[in-house]
Amino acid sequence: MTIKDAFNDSIKVPFFAPEITDKDRKIVFNALKSPLLTDGPILRRFEVKFASYTDSRYAIGVSNATSALHLSLKALGIGKNDEVIIPDMTFVATASSVILTGATPVLADVNENDMNISSDSIEKSVTSRTKAIIPVHFAGKSCNMKEIKRIAKKHDLFIVEDCAHALGTRFAGKHVGTFGDAGCFSFYPTKNITTIEGGMVTTNSQKIAKYVQRARNHGIMKSLAQRYTKGKPWEYDVTDAGYNYRIDEMRSALGLSQLERLESVNDRRRRVCEYYNNKFQKIEWLSTPIITKDDSCHLYILKIKNTAKINRDKLFEKLLKMGIRTSVHYKPLHKFTIIKRKAKIYDKLINSRKVYDEIISLPLYPQIPTKLQNKVIDCILR
């Protein structure tokens, strides 16, 4: 798929363009030949490969990262009257997954430099009702999991890592999603690998894994393959209320294919980010992100300092007029009507309020041509 095919002609530089290869298309087409189109052997292979890549004991494929978060919290018994600490600066799905359990999201502030959840703010947000922390590895950079684990141990809290941005991200030599009770990944089209829609739960807990495996399939105790291999297919039990959070064989096949080249994809994304940094680093009114070999570089977020002659919104409009699509990650949770009704705040959200007015996400995808990057850079500095 070319950029022109995927986006209208007025956009000369899209915010992202999915990388779907001929091999990807072939493996998806072959999956369509299977008599078992969901909850089948290709999904099992994808789960095994994903568990191996992240060095997790279990990996369970689900419909998206929101369902991954929801099921992980449910597996830990999170529910009504409980509180779960999440960062104010994240996609609304992080909060929604908490609300869906009946628990209350508690908004914590973020660090100004990397926009990951602040350990100090977590400490200030713990109450007698707190049951879990959801650290979000923002833009592909790991949270400080050493500090978060210390806080969780001190207060006897669960950790569910939101790794939607962070496939390939490491902290202290370990892949994110392996520090807490569960890790939740996204394969949305903009992510570092895509299954179009899809997600994964990683865990070292057999109890959590077994719950997620059941609950993703209506709580049924047998897989589809098990039900039709022998015996009567209607003879199964349901012990818990479950959900239709399955992922099909075609998406699993695409995920398998894309996972094989993830390291190459992340290397190319890193080079794109480093190129931006090199061009912007001497511009005094811009602040660039720190890029390391442990980052998966899901987003490139530039900050517009208050000394600039142009603010973020005007820069967005300027770039759009020139055919360059950018975005903002994210509008803080405390600004949404549903969150105002459902969430609690025990700390001042100083940094999330500040950085929201400064940040702009630039086009980033592994196959972006240098000439398009130069167009973005020239338009910003013009």
PERA-V968877 format. One record per pair of residues at least 12 apart in sequence whose ideal C-beta (glycine too) atoms are under 7 Angstrom apart, sorted by the first residue. I is the first residue (numbers start at 0). J is the second residue. If there is no record, write none. Layout:
# PERA-V968877
i/j
I/J
I/J
This chain:
# PERA-V968877
i/j
0/19
2/16
9/322
10/322
10/324
11/322
11/323
12/322
12/323
12/324
12/362
12/371
12/374
12/375
13/324
13/362
14/324
14/325
14/326
14/362
15/189
15/362
15/363
15/364
16/364
16/366
17/188
17/193
18/364
18/365
18/366
22/256
23/253
23/256
23/257
26/252
26/253
26/255
26/256
27/249
27/252
27/253
30/248
30/249
30/252
31/249
33/248
35/223
35/224
35/248
36/247
36/248
37/223
37/245
37/247
37/248
38/216
38/222
38/223
38/245
39/223
39/224
39/248
41/248
41/251
41/252
41/255
42/60
42/246
42/248
42/251
44/255
45/60
45/251
45/254
45/255
46/58
46/59
46/60
48/255
48/258
49/199
49/258
50/201
52/258
53/174
53/176
53/177
53/201
54/174
54/177
55/176
55/177
55/201
55/202
55/203
56/202
56/203
57/201
57/202
57/208
58/199
58/201
59/199
59/200
59/208
59/211
59/212
59/215
60/197
60/199
60/246
60/251
61/198
61/199
61/200
61/215
61/244
61/246
62/196
62/197
62/198
62/244
62/245
62/246
63/185
63/196
63/197
63/198
64/92
64/163
64/183
64/184
64/185
64/198
65/92
65/95
65/96
66/198
66/242
66/244
67/183
67/184
67/198
67/199
67/200
68/93
68/96
68/159
68/161
68/183
69/96
69/99
69/100
70/200
70/211
70/214
70/215
70/244
71/159
71/181
71/183
71/200
71/207
72/96
72/97
72/100
72/131
72/159
73/100
73/214
74/207
74/210
74/211
75/131
75/157
75/180
77/100
77/102
77/130
77/131
78/100
78/101
78/102
79/101
79/102
80/128
81/102
81/128
81/130
82/102
82/103
82/105
82/126
82/128
82/129
82/130
82/343
83/97
83/102
83/104
83/105
83/130
83/131
83/133
84/105
84/107
84/121
84/124
84/129
84/132
85/97
85/104
85/106
85/107
85/133
86/107
86/109
86/116
86/135
87/106
87/107
87/108
87/109
87/331
87/332
87/333
87/348
87/351
88/109
88/114
88/137
88/329
88/331
88/351
89/135
89/161
89/329
89/332
90/329
91/332
91/335
93/133
93/135
93/161
94/332
94/338
94/342
98/341
103/341
103/342
103/343
104/341
104/342
105/124
105/342
105/343
105/345
106/332
106/333
106/342
106/344
106/348
107/120
107/121
107/124
107/346
108/120
108/346
108/347
108/348
108/349
108/350
108/351
109/350
109/351
110/350
111/350
111/353
111/354
113/137
113/140
114/137
114/138
114/354
115/137
115/140
115/142
116/134
116/135
116/142
118/143
118/146
118/147
118/150
120/346
121/147
121/150
122/150
123/345
123/346
124/345
124/346
125/154
129/154
129/156
130/156
130/157
131/156
131/157
131/158
131/159
132/147
132/151
132/156
132/158
133/159
133/161
134/147
134/158
134/160
134/161
135/161
136/160
136/161
136/162
136/164
136/165
136/168
136/175
137/164
138/164
138/297
138/298
138/300
138/328
139/164
139/165
139/168
139/294
139/295
139/296
139/297
139/298
140/168
140/294
141/165
141/168
141/169
141/170
141/175
141/293
144/170
144/178
145/171
148/178
157/180
158/178
158/179
158/180
159/179
159/180
159/181
159/183
160/175
160/176
160/178
160/179
160/182
160/183
161/183
162/175
162/176
162/182
162/183
162/184
163/183
163/184
163/185
164/297
164/298
165/295
165/297
166/184
166/190
166/191
166/192
166/261
166/295
167/191
167/261
167/265
167/295
168/293
168/294
168/295
169/293
170/293
176/201
177/201
180/202
180/204
180/207
181/200
181/201
181/202
181/207
182/201
183/198
183/200
184/198
184/199
185/198
186/198
186/254
190/297
191/261
191/264
191/265
191/268
191/295
191/297
192/254
192/257
192/258
192/261
192/264
193/257
194/246
194/250
194/251
194/253
194/254
195/250
196/250
197/246
197/250
197/254
213/239
213/241
214/239
214/241
214/242
215/242
215/244
215/245
216/241
216/245
217/237
217/241
217/242
217/243
218/237
218/238
218/239
218/240
218/241
219/235
219/237
219/241
220/235
220/236
220/237
220/238
221/235
264/365
265/295
265/296
267/365
268/296
268/363
268/365
269/290
269/296
271/363
271/367
271/372
272/290
272/296
272/299
272/363
273/290
274/372
275/299
275/361
275/372
276/290
278/376
279/301
282/380
284/303
284/304
284/306
284/307
285/301
285/302
285/303
285/304
286/302
286/304
287/301
288/300
298/328
298/360
298/363
299/360
299/361
299/363
300/328
300/358
300/360
301/359
301/361
302/354
302/357
302/358
303/357
303/359
311/356
311/357
311/358
311/359
314/359
314/379
315/359
318/378
321/378
323/362
323/374
323/375
323/378
324/362
325/359
325/360
325/361
325/362
326/360
327/358
327/359
327/360
328/360
330/355
331/348
331/351
331/352
331/355
333/348
361/375
362/375
